[in-house]
Amino acid sequence: MNDHPPERKPADSDLRKLAELHDHSHMAEVISRIPDQIDIGLAEEFPRIQKGPFRQAIIAGMGGSALPVDVVLDAFCGKIRVPVRSLRHYNLPVEVDDSTLFIASSFSGTTEETLSAIQGFPKNAGNVVVVTGGGELSAIARERGYPLVRIPKEREPEGFQPRSAVGYFVVSFARILFEAGVMDDPRPDLAALPAFLREAPIRKEAEETAAWIKNRIPIVYTDEIHLSSVARVAKIKFNENSKRPAFFNALPEANHNEMIGFSKPLADFALIYLHDPDSHPKIRRRFDVMNKVFSKRQLNHVDFRMWNMPGATRVQRIFAALVFVDWCSYALALLDGIDPTPVDLVESFKQELEKPL
């Protein structure tokens, strides 16, 4: 939105060639299959889940197994009847009791924080549900008689990552909350989602945005409502897919503090505002005014771009934004000449962490 020459969109043939060179784990196929994840998740047989009554729900998970919690809380905020929150820690909160629905979530089934948290529950506890792709957590569920919802990662390409399983996790969490009686039926909204995502013109706009970002540090803004469900997830996708530092914040809060931090040109930033047309009108105005003020002050190390989230429903707009960021971060990785799937630094860290002191 600052004055700058239009970016040349990478030709489809160029990106295809780059994908052949660098997309060794077929992430493009994985992103394209997000609508299929939702269809599969809705069609899967579900275990019998106790219907409470529950006064709260806690979903334990880390990384890609935890992010979908925020998506569910945002997308279905009007349907959830009790407080629901995520647990990203080893220990259970002290207030957990039989009236707490506890969902243990781990894509791999080996997440040590989640394995630690579930240890506090006895066999056949009626308030525990497990969501996993296998591993030790799956074994615990079978041994202790907990309802088990499987993430069917065998349906996906080899190298399928937790961060790419958002469709499976969101459907699983939403169905569990519904079956447990703490949420109104999410299935009509979810059932309409795959067709919308297959038809929405998201990918090309995402690729254009990747070309616009170039070598700058991405910053993602949303309104406060979508801060955790969209902006935070977007930041993580740029970290893990594009292998770049990235940041996120919300308007109007950023206008009261973070904005001042751009006064010194310490780096070049690409600020992307993912705009929900249902946001308060002053949020959009704040973004426009921020861009105008930066231009007047010649803070040219920060460039601005807005993308309107398409969709007739809140669920559609949130998923459109998530798919947009997937394609954008994927294309940015290809343009940088790297494979978007591996997270070697994280794996090295885990290996070091497992070594004895």
Buried (B, 14 or more C-beta within 10 A) or exposed (E): BBEEEEBEBBEEEEBBEBBEEBBBBBBBEBBBBBBBBBBBBBEBEBBEBBEBEBBBBBBBBBBBBBBBBBBBBBBBEEBBEBEBEBBBEEEBEEEBEEEBBBBBBBBBBBBBBBBBBBEEBEEEBBBBBBBBBBBBBBEBBEEBEBBBBBBEBEEBBEBBBBBBBBBBBBBBBBBBBBBBBBBEEBEEBBEBBBEBBEEBEBBEBBBBBBBBBEEBBBBBBBBBBBBBBBBBBBBBBBBBBBBBEBBBBBBBBBBEEBBEEBEEEEEBBBBBBBBBEEBBEEBBEBBEEBBEEBBEEEBEBBBBBBBBBBBEBBBBBBBBBBBBBBBBBBBBBBBBEBBBBBBEEEEEEEEEEEEEE
